[in-house]
Amino acid sequence: MTRALALIALTLVLAGCPTYHEYPKLSDQSGYVDADQYARYGKEQAQAMAIAREFGAAHHGDGRDDLARQADSAIAYARTLPDVVDVSADSLGYRLTISFRSGWRTMVNPIDDGKRGPETPNLPGARPAPATP
């Protein structure tokens, strides 16, 4: 009986341990403003969402080198956008800090919604997306 109680207690303790695999929690956008809707708020917001989408699309593993390559890929894309002045990465924390020409700074996590950065509406130089009802 004592062994059974000890086994049950051990099972409960181990079941209470959280998972430390953060990527699925960060890249899932359920409960947030839709990325396309947020991109319609302004051209800098659109660029931030495009960078976040490219950050999510570059995810190919959880190793330290994979995460660094993911961040490098997103930074390379960010530098092609007209208003981005500086981008710094916390690759192990899945964050990019972006500075824009206007002085606005923001942080983005990867967005894995099946779209790529250039598909983001309201990007400077891109054709405007039709309004959703």
N, C-alpha and C positions, 0 to 999 in steps of 0.2 A: 504494500500500500504506500509506503514511504517513497519507494522508487517511482511509482506511478505519479505521485504528487510532484516529485522533483522533476520528472520528465515533462509534466504539464506546465510547471512553472518555467522551465527552460524554454519550452515552445512559446509561451506567452512573451517572454523577454525577447526572444529572437524575432518574433512576429512584430514587435513594437519598434524594431530598429528601422530607421528610414533608409530609403535607397539614396545614394549619392549620385545617381546618373541624372544630371540636370538638363541635358539637351532636350529631351521630349517635353519637359515642363516649360522650358523657355521658348521653344520654337512653336508651340501650340498657341494659337491666337484666339481660342474660344474665350468669350467673355470680355474681349477688348474691342475697341472700335476697329472695324474692318480696315485693312491696310489701304485699300483703294479709296475709301471714304476719307481717311486721314490724309492721304496724298492730295486730295482736292482742297485742303485747307490753305495751301500755298505751295510755291515752287520749292522752297527749302524742305518742307515736310514731304513733298513728293520725292525729292532726292534722298532724304533720310530713309524712306520706305524702300526705294530702289536699292539702296546700299544694304539694308537689312535683308531684302530678298536674295540678293547675290551672296550675302553672308550665309544664309540658309541653304542655298543651292550648292555651295562649295563644300558642304559637310560630307565627308567620306570616311569617317572613323573617329574614334575617341582617344587615340594615342597622342602623345605630346607633339609629335611631328605633324600628324594629321590636323590637329587644331591650329598649329602655326601656319600650315599651308592654307587652311580655310580663312584665317584672318588676313594673310597676305593677299589672297585672291580678292577678298572684299575691299581691301585697301587699294589695290590696283584699280578696281572698278571705280571706287570713290574718287580717285584722282582724275578720272576722265570727266567728271561732272563739273559744270562751269562755276558753281558757287562754293565748292568745297575748298577750304584753305588748308586744313590740317585734319589728319585722321590718326588716332593712336589706338592700339589694340591691347586688350587684356585677353589674350587668346585662351588662357585656361579658365577664364571666367565668362567666356562667351559674350564679351562686350566690346563695342567700338565707340569711341568718343569722337564726335565729328564737330569741327569748327567751320562755320560758314563765313563768307565775306561780310555779311551784315553784323557779325559779332555774336550771333546766336550759336550756342553750343548745345549739343544734345547727345544722348547715349542711345544706341540701338542694340537689340539682341537679334539673333537670327530669326527670320520669318520663313517658315517652311509651308507655304500655302499652294505650292505647285506652280507659281508664276516666277518669272525671272525679272530682274531689275528693269530692263527696257520696256516691259509690259505695264509698268506703273503709270497710271494716268497723271496728267499735269506736269510731266517732266519738261524742263525748258527745251524748246526746239522740237518737242514731240507733238503729234496731233492730239488735241483734247479728246478724252474719252466721252462717250455719250453719258448723259446724266441718268442715274438710276432712280426709279420711282420710289 
